[in-house]
Amino acid sequence: MALFRTAVIDAGADTKSAFSLGNLYIEKIDKCVNDQVLHKIYMNTITDFCTFVKTKRFHNYPVWMRTCLDYIHAHLHSSITLQELSELVHLTPTYLSVQFKKLSGYSLIEYINRQKIEEAKFL
C-alpha cells in the first residue's frame, strides 16, 4: 500500500487524500477472509489509485491548463498545434506557450512528445 501511496503522490495527487484512500484499502485487506477476496481487493486498489491519479493529478492547475492537458491526452494520436490549443482555451499562442512551460516545466511540444512516448510504452 505504501508503494501505491508514494506513486500517486509522486504523480501529483495530494498527500492527505492518497493516505485516506490507502487506509481504506488497508482496512479492507485486514478484514479479508480468503485469497479470492484478497485478489479482488488488490485489483480494486489498482483501479481506484489509477482513477485517483487521473482525477487529482492536475487539481491545482488553472482551468485553462487542465483543459489543455485533457485535450492533449485525448488527442495523443493526432497532430496537436499551439494554435489549436490557444483557440480552445481562448488565450494567445504566446501567452499559452509561456504559461504552459511555467506550470508544467516543459514546452508544449516537449510535453506532447513525452506523453506520446509514455503512451507508446504500453502498446
C-alpha positions, 0 to 999 in steps of 0.5 A: 500500500505504501508503494501505491501511496508514494506513486500517486503522490509522486504523480501529483495527487495530494498527500492527505487524500492518497493516505485516506484512500490507502487506509481504506484499502488497508482496512479492507485487506485486514478484514479479508477472509480468503485469497479470492477476496484478497485478489479482488481487493488488490485489483480494486486498489489498482483501479481506484489509485489509477482513477485517483491519479487521473482525477487529482493529478492536475487539481491545482492547475488553472482551468485553462491548463487542465483543459489543455492537458485533457485535450492533449491526452485525448488527442495523443494520436493526432497532430496537436498545434499551439494554435489549436490549443490557444483557440480552445482555451481562448488565450494567445499562442504566446501567452499559452506557450509561456504559461504552459512551460511555467506550470508544467516545466516543459514546452508544449511540444516537449510535453506532447512528445513525452506523453506520446512516448509514455503512451507508446510504452504500453502498446 
